[in-house]
């Protein structure tokens, strides 16, 4: 029969089809098990912990299936180790990047400097973590692009996690005219912050004259907010501060310079005026 035809060694077409069917079957089982665990445990475990468990189970099933399938051909694990010692030298140079990404992916899952859904900056790329896989991590930028980054690159570079802390601070520099009352401006800004429910009292906000610029008295404003409200509050507060100061006859300064023409006598007369 055609199924008993020897393809190579003692491997028949029947054995080959059985092995391929076995691999395909257990890959389907691994996928179904992953979906089942994700559905049943999503409300019981942290999302990131759940993803790590699912991926470990999935890859464990794949590895066991491959070893089992190879045993059908009479290939023992000890033989693979001997062959691996020789082939590893050859393949090692070609697979350094893959192995590095694999090891880095494991350490990222253990160390967890970021979670799925976190807003981060990695090597100049800013966006939201979409997925952390064993080889690579996917970042969705604010413009909607998906960027795949190798885990080795992520693990060896600085990671700025914008939402790992429950609160975050933002600030402005508000420049007012020299003729305006800086103490009054500070009082008004403090009142605006006091009336805003999402502006935190602890850590406390800071409002103070930071420096005397060429054309303005610069007031520094620092406000803490819950990380979930940080962006919206930052946009909102700046405009409220600007309009409220104007309503109280305190103008935002613009760059200006004074040009003196003539001799010192004319200058003195202008100063007296």
Order of alpha helices (4+ residues) and beta strands (2+ residues): beta-beta-alpha-alpha-alpha-alpha-beta-beta-beta-beta-alpha-beta-beta-alpha-beta-beta-alpha-alpha
